Amino acid sequence: MNKKIKELVLARIDAQTRSNLRLFIDSSKGMNKEEIMNHVRKGDEIGKQIIKMHINFIRAVASGEITNLIDSV
């Protein structure tokens, strides 16, 4: 995974994720903010899924898809 993309995702998680939030992926026991960031740093399968989710969200915002969805509600 591209180092710059990892840095971007880590910065987004650090800035936008509360420490008491837990993220559940598949059947995981849930991860706190630090565990999420560790997976991204390691670049393991969970980290790759987290990176992919963030990149997809950024693309949706940039394309206007998010705004269109919000406007349709």
N, C-alpha and C positions, 0 to 999 in steps of 0.2 A: 504494500500500500504506500502511496506517495506520502513522504514525510510532511509536506505542507498541508495536505488534507487532514492527516492525523492531528497536526497542531491546531488547525481550524476547529475540528470537532472537539478536541480537548478544551480549547478556549470557550467554545459554546457551552459545553457541559459545565465547566467551572463557573461561568458567569450566569447561567440560566437555571441551574439545577439546585434545589434546596438540599441540604445535607440529610434531612429526614425522609426524603423521597426514596421509594424503592421501585426498581424496574424489574418486571418479570418478562422473561423471554422463554417461550415454549414452556417446559415444565421446571424451570429453574426455581430455586428457593427465594429468588429475589436478590437484587444487588443494591447497595447504597451507592452514593455518589463516588466515593473513592474506589470501590470495586468496579464500577462502570469504567472509570478512567483507567484503572489498571488493565482491564481487558483491551481497551483501545490502544494503550501503550504497547502491550504485548503483541497485538495484531493477531490474536487467536480467532477462532470462529465466532465467538460471541462479540469480540471487538469489531470484527468485520461487519457483522450484522448491525451493530450500533452505528458504525461509520456510514453504512449504506442508508440507514434510516435518516440520518442527519443530512446526507447529500441529497436524498430524494426530497426532503422537506425544503431545503435551500432551493432546489430546482423548481419546485412547485410555487414557492414564493416569487422567485425571479420571473417565472412564466406568467404570473397572474392567476394561476389556477386556484390558489388559496383565496385570493380576493373574490374571484368569481363564485366560489363555494359559499363564502360568507355572505355575499350579496344575494345569493339565491335563497337564503333562509328567511 
